[in-house]
């Protein structure tokens, strides 16, 4: 196999790998976007909850699309799932601060993914240019 043909195959494989990496990074960035959006909805829900009056009625979600009526006894604190099946009680301002920090961290990770994607795309463009040059060189022989 000629050196040129081997180089062309190498560049094609490199481009395929970069395309795969780009798709994976895009998928991760989209997941982070979705999670950050969900956290913003949680933040809004906590804001709405904190404005409710003790003793007022509300609908509580059991599962998506299934609700029960409940009476709000306390608007000063919320229960947060902290992972591993553990739930902790937090004052509303503390819960809002925690959610805001988590949202900010998700946005930061998303920004890092975008930078990583840009770098991958730049490498892919360079590889494409090199591949074109190799193909052109092969055709001119």
Contact map, one row per residue, 1 for C-alpha under 8 A:
111011000000000000000000000000000000000000000000000000000000000000000000000000000000000000000000000000000000000000000000000000000000000000000
111111000000000000000000000000000000000000000000000000000000000000000000000000000000000000000000000000000000000000000000000000000000000000000
111111100000000000000000000000000000000000000000000000000000000000000000000000000000000000000000000000000000000000000000000000000000000000000
011111110000000000000000000000000000000000000000000000000000000000000000000000000000000000000000000000000000000000000000000000000000010001000
111111111000000000000000000000000000000000000000000000000000000000000000000000000000000000000000000000000000000000000000000000000000000000000
111111111100000000000000000000000000000000000000000000000000000000000000000000000000000000000000000000000000000000000000000000000000000000000
001111111110000000000000000000000000000000000000000000000000000000000000000000000000000000000000000000000000000000000000000000000000010000000
000111111111000000000000000000000000000000000000000000000000000000000000000000000000000000000000000000000000000000000000000000000010011000000
000011111111100000000000000000000000000000000000000000000000000000000000000000000000000000000000000000000000000000000000000000000000000000000
000001111111110000000000000000000000000000000000000000000000000000000000000000000000000000000000000000000000000000000000000000000000000000000
000000111111111000000000000000000000000000000000000000000000000000000000000000000000000000000000000000000000000000000000000000110110000000000
000000011111111100000000000000000000000000000000000000000000000000000000000000000000000000000000000000000000000000000000000000000010000000000
000000001111111110000000000000000000000000000000000000000000000000000000000000000000000000000000000000000000000000000000000000000000000000000
000000000111111111000000000000000000000000000000000000000000000000000000000000000000000000000000000000000000000000000000000000100000000000000
000000000011111111100000000000000000000000000000000000000000000000000000000000000000000000000000000000000000000000000000000100110000000000000
000000000001111111110000000000000000000000000000000000000000000000000000000000000000000000000000000000000000000000000000000000000000000000000
000000000000111111111000000000000000000000000000000000000000000000000000000000000000000000000000000000000000000000000000000000000000000000000
000000000000011111111100000000000000000000000000000000000000000000000000000000000000000000000000000000000000000000000001101100000000000000000
000000000000001111111110000000000000000000000000000000000000000000000000000000000000000000000000000000000000000000000000000100000000000000000
000000000000000111111111000000000000000000000000000000000000000000000000000000000000000000000000000000000000000000000000000000000000000000000
000000000000000011111111100000000000000000000000000000000000000000000000000000000000000000000000000000000000000000000001000000000000000000000
000000000000000001111111110000000000000000000000000000000000000000000000000000000000000000000000000000000000000000001001100000000000000000000
000000000000000000111111111000000000000000000000000000000000000000000000000000000000000000000000000000000000000000000000000000000000000000000
000000000000000000011111111100000000000000000000000000000000000000000000000000000000000000000000000000000000000000000000000000000000000000000
000000000000000000001111111110000000000000000000000000000000000000000000000000000000000000000000000000000000000011011000000000000000000000000
000000000000000000000111111111000000000000000000000000000000000000000000000000000000000000000000000000000000000011001000000000000000000000000
000000000000000000000011111111100000000000000000000000000000000000000000000000000000000000000000000000000000000000000000000000000000000000000
000000000000000000000001111111110000000000000000000000000000000000000000000000000000000000000000000000000000000010000000000000000000000000000
000000000000000000000000111111111000000000000000000000000000000000000000000000000000000000000000000000000000010011000000000000000000000000000
000000000000000000000000011111111100000000000000000000000000000000000000000000000000000000000000000000000000000000000000000000000000000000000
000000000000000000000000001111111110000000000000000000000000000000000000000000000000000000000000000000000000000000000000000000000000000000000
000000000000000000000000000111111111000000000000000000000000000000000000000000000000000000000000000000000110110000000000000000000000000000000
000000000000000000000000000011111111100000000000000000000000000000000000000000000000000000000000000000000110010000000000000000000000000000000
000000000000000000000000000001111111110000000000000000000000000000000000000000000000000000000000000000000000000000000000000000000000000000000
000000000000000000000000000000111111111000000000000000000000000000000000000000000000000000000000000000000100000000000000000000000000000000000
000000000000000000000000000000011111111100000000000000000000000000000000000000000000000000000000000000100110000000000000000000000000000000000
000000000000000000000000000000001111111110000000000000000000000000000000000000000000000000000000000000000000000000000000000000000000000000000
000000000000000000000000000000000111111111000000000000000000000000000000000000000000000000000000000000000000000000000000000000000000000000000
000000000000000000000000000000000011111111100000000000000000000000000000000000000000000000000000001101100000000000000000000000000000000000000
000000000000000000000000000000000001111111110000000000000000000000000000000000000000000000000000000100100000000000000000000000000000000000000
000000000000000000000000000000000000111111111000000000000000000000000000000000000000000000000000000000000000000000000000000000000000000000000
000000000000000000000000000000000000011111111100000000000000000000000000000000000000000000000000001000000000000000000000000000000000000000000
000000000000000000000000000000000000001111111110000000000000000000000000000000000000000000000001001100000000000000000000000000000000000000000
000000000000000000000000000000000000000111111111000000000000000000000000000000000000000000000000000000000000000000000000000000000000000000000
000000000000000000000000000000000000000011111111100000000000000000000000000000000000000000000000000000000000000000000000000000000000000000000
000000000000000000000000000000000000000001111111110000000000000000000000000000000000000000010001000000000000000000000000000000000000000000000
000000000000000000000000000000000000000000111111111000000000000000000000000000000000000000000000000000000000000000000000000000000000000000000
000000000000000000000000000000000000000000011111111100000000000000000000000000000000000000000000000000000000000000000000000000000000000000000
000000000000000000000000000000000000000000001111111100000000000000000000001000000000000000000000000000000000000000000000000000000000000000000
000000000000000000000000000000000000000000000111111100000000000000000000001100000000000000010000000000000000000000000000000000000000000000000
000000000000000000000000000000000000000000000011111110000000000000000000001000000000000000000000000000000000000000000000000000000000000000000
000000000000000000000000000000000000000000000001111111010000000000000000001000000000000000000000000000000000000000000000000000000000000000000
000000000000000000000000000000000000000000000000001111110000000000000001001000000000000000000000000000000000000000000000000000000000000000000
000000000000000000000000000000000000000000000000000111110000000000000011111000000000000000000000000000000000000000000000000000000000000000000
000000000000000000000000000000000000000000000000000011111000000000000011100000000000000000000000000000000000000000000000000000000000000000000
000000000000000000000000000000000000000000000000000111111100000000000011100000000000000000000000000000000000000000000000000000000000000000000
000000000000000000000000000000000000000000000000000000111110000000001111000000000000000000000000000000000000000000000000000000000000000000000
000000000000000000000000000000000000000000000000000000011111000000001111000000000000000000000000000000000000000000000000000000000000000000000
000000000000000000000000000000000000000000000000000000001111100000111100000000000000000000000000000000000000000000000000000000000000000000000
000000000000000000000000000000000000000000000000000000000111110000111100000000000000000000000000000000000000000000000000000000000000000000000
000000000000000000000000000000000000000000000000000000000011111111110000000000000000000000000000000000000000000000000000000000000000000000000
000000000000000000000000000000000000000000000000000000000001111111110000000000000000000000000000000000000000000000000000000000000000000000000
000000000000000000000000000000000000000000000000000000000000111111100000000000000000000000000000000000000000000000000000000000000000000000000
000000000000000000000000000000000000000000000000000000000000111111000000000000000000000000000000000000000000000000000000000000000000000000000
000000000000000000000000000000000000000000000000000000000000111111100000000000000000000000000000000000000000000000000000000000000000000000000
000000000000000000000000000000000000000000000000000000000000111111110000000000000000000000000000000000000000000000000000000000000000000000000
000000000000000000000000000000000000000000000000000000000011111011111000000000000000000000000000000000000000000000000000000000000000000000000
000000000000000000000000000000000000000000000000000000000011110001111100000000000000000000000000000000000000000000000000000000000000000000000
000000000000000000000000000000000000000000000000000000001111000000111110000000000000000000000000000000000000000000000000000000000000000000000
000000000000000000000000000000000000000000000000000000001111000000011111000000000000000000000000000000000000000000000000000000000000000000000
000000000000000000000000000000000000000000000000000001111100000000001111100000000000000000000000000000000000000000000000000000000000000000000
000000000000000000000000000000000000000000000000000011111100000000000111111000000000000000000000000000000000000000000000000000000000000000000
000000000000000000000000000000000000000000000000000001110000000000000011111000000000000000000000000000000000000000000000000000000000000000000
000000000000000000000000000000000000000000000000000001000000000000000001111110000000000000000000000000000000000000000000000000000000000000000
000000000000000000000000000000000000000000000000111111000000000000000001111111000000000000010000000000000000000000000000000000000000000000000
000000000000000000000000000000000000000000000000010000000000000000000000011111000000000000110000000000000000000000000000000000000000000000000
000000000000000000000000000000000000000000000000000000000000000000000000011111100000000011110000000000000000000000000000000000000000000000000
000000000000000000000000000000000000000000000000000000000000000000000000001111110000000011110010000000000000000000000000000000000000000000000
000000000000000000000000000000000000000000000000000000000000000000000000000011111000001111000000000000000000000000000000000000000000000000000
000000000000000000000000000000000000000000000000000000000000000000000000000001111100001111000010000000000000000000000000000000000000000000000
000000000000000000000000000000000000000000000000000000000000000000000000000000111110111100000000000000000000000000000000000000000000000000000
000000000000000000000000000000000000000000000000000000000000000000000000000000011111111100000000000000000000000000000000000000000000000000000
000000000000000000000000000000000000000000000000000000000000000000000000000000001111111000000000000000000000000000000000000000000000000000000
000000000000000000000000000000000000000000000000000000000000000000000000000000000111110000000000000000000000000000000000000000000000000000000
000000000000000000000000000000000000000000000000000000000000000000000000000000001111111000000000000000000000000000000000000000000000000000000
000000000000000000000000000000000000000000000000000000000000000000000000000000001111111100000000000000000000000000000000000000000000000000000
000000000000000000000000000000000000000000000000000000000000000000000000000000111110111110000000000000000000000000000000000000000000000000000
000000000000000000000000000000000000000000000000000000000000000000000000000000111100011111000000000000000000000000000000000000000000000000000
000000000000000000000000000000000000000000000000000000000000000000000000000011110000001111100000000000000000000000000000000000000000000000000
000000000000000000000000000000000000000000000000000000000000000000000000000011110000000111110110000000000000000000000000000000000000000000000
000000000000000000000000000000000000000000000000000000000000000000000000000111000000000011111110000000000000000000000000000000000000000000000
000000000000000000000000000000000000000000000100010000000000000000000000001111000000000001111111000000000000000000000000000000000000000000000
000000000000000000000000000000000000000000000000000000000000000000000000000000000000000000111111100000000000000000000000000000000000000000000
000000000000000000000000000000000000000000000000000000000000000000000000000000000000000001111111110000000000000000000000000000000000000000000
000000000000000000000000000000000000000000000000000000000000000000000000000001010000000001111111111000000000000000000000000000000000000000000
000000000000000000000000000000000000000000100100000000000000000000000000000000000000000000011111111100000000000000000000000000000000000000000
000000000000000000000000000000000000000000000000000000000000000000000000000000000000000000001111111110000000000000000000000000000000000000000
000000000000000000000000000000000000000000000000000000000000000000000000000000000000000000000111111111000000000000000000000000000000000000000
000000000000000000000000000000000000001001100000000000000000000000000000000000000000000000000011111111100000000000000000000000000000000000000
000000000000000000000000000000000000001100100000000000000000000000000000000000000000000000000001111111110000000000000000000000000000000000000
000000000000000000000000000000000000000000000000000000000000000000000000000000000000000000000000111111111000000000000000000000000000000000000
000000000000000000000000000000000000001000000000000000000000000000000000000000000000000000000000011111111100000000000000000000000000000000000
000000000000000000000000000000000001001100000000000000000000000000000000000000000000000000000000001111111110000000000000000000000000000000000
000000000000000000000000000000000000000000000000000000000000000000000000000000000000000000000000000111111111000000000000000000000000000000000
000000000000000000000000000000000000000000000000000000000000000000000000000000000000000000000000000011111111100000000000000000000000000000000
000000000000000000000000000000011011000000000000000000000000000000000000000000000000000000000000000001111111110000000000000000000000000000000
000000000000000000000000000000011001000000000000000000000000000000000000000000000000000000000000000000111111111000000000000000000000000000000
000000000000000000000000000000000000000000000000000000000000000000000000000000000000000000000000000000011111111100000000000000000000000000000
000000000000000000000000000000010000000000000000000000000000000000000000000000000000000000000000000000001111111110000000000000000000000000000
000000000000000000000000000010011000000000000000000000000000000000000000000000000000000000000000000000000111111111000000000000000000000000000
000000000000000000000000000000000000000000000000000000000000000000000000000000000000000000000000000000000011111111100000000000000000000000000
000000000000000000000000000000000000000000000000000000000000000000000000000000000000000000000000000000000001111111110000000000000000000000000
000000000000000000000000110110000000000000000000000000000000000000000000000000000000000000000000000000000000111111111000000000000000000000000
000000000000000000000000110010000000000000000000000000000000000000000000000000000000000000000000000000000000011111111100000000000000000000000
000000000000000000000000000000000000000000000000000000000000000000000000000000000000000000000000000000000000001111111110000000000000000000000
000000000000000000000000100000000000000000000000000000000000000000000000000000000000000000000000000000000000000111111111000000000000000000000
000000000000000000000100110000000000000000000000000000000000000000000000000000000000000000000000000000000000000011111111100000000000000000000
000000000000000000000000000000000000000000000000000000000000000000000000000000000000000000000000000000000000000001111111110000000000000000000
000000000000000000000000000000000000000000000000000000000000000000000000000000000000000000000000000000000000000000111111111000000000000000000
000000000000000001001100000000000000000000000000000000000000000000000000000000000000000000000000000000000000000000011111111100000000000000000
000000000000000001000100000000000000000000000000000000000000000000000000000000000000000000000000000000000000000000001111111110000000000000000
000000000000000000000000000000000000000000000000000000000000000000000000000000000000000000000000000000000000000000000111111111000000000000000
000000000000000001000000000000000000000000000000000000000000000000000000000000000000000000000000000000000000000000000011111111100000000000000
000000000000001001100000000000000000000000000000000000000000000000000000000000000000000000000000000000000000000000000001111111110000000000000
000000000000000000000000000000000000000000000000000000000000000000000000000000000000000000000000000000000000000000000000111111111000000000000
000000000000000000000000000000000000000000000000000000000000000000000000000000000000000000000000000000000000000000000000011111111100000000000
000000000010011000000000000000000000000000000000000000000000000000000000000000000000000000000000000000000000000000000000001111111110000000000
000000000010001000000000000000000000000000000000000000000000000000000000000000000000000000000000000000000000000000000000000111111111000000000
000000000000000000000000000000000000000000000000000000000000000000000000000000000000000000000000000000000000000000000000000011111111100000000
000000000010000000000000000000000000000000000000000000000000000000000000000000000000000000000000000000000000000000000000000001111111110000000
000000010011000000000000000000000000000000000000000000000000000000000000000000000000000000000000000000000000000000000000000000111111111000000
000000000000000000000000000000000000000000000000000000000000000000000000000000000000000000000000000000000000000000000000000000011111111100000
000000000000000000000000000000000000000000000000000000000000000000000000000000000000000000000000000000000000000000000000000000001111111110000
000100110000000000000000000000000000000000000000000000000000000000000000000000000000000000000000000000000000000000000000000000000111111111000
000000010000000000000000000000000000000000000000000000000000000000000000000000000000000000000000000000000000000000000000000000000011111111100
000000000000000000000000000000000000000000000000000000000000000000000000000000000000000000000000000000000000000000000000000000000001111111110
000000000000000000000000000000000000000000000000000000000000000000000000000000000000000000000000000000000000000000000000000000000000111111111
000100000000000000000000000000000000000000000000000000000000000000000000000000000000000000000000000000000000000000000000000000000000011111111
000000000000000000000000000000000000000000000000000000000000000000000000000000000000000000000000000000000000000000000000000000000000001111111
000000000000000000000000000000000000000000000000000000000000000000000000000000000000000000000000000000000000000000000000000000000000000111111
000000000000000000000000000000000000000000000000000000000000000000000000000000000000000000000000000000000000000000000000000000000000000011111
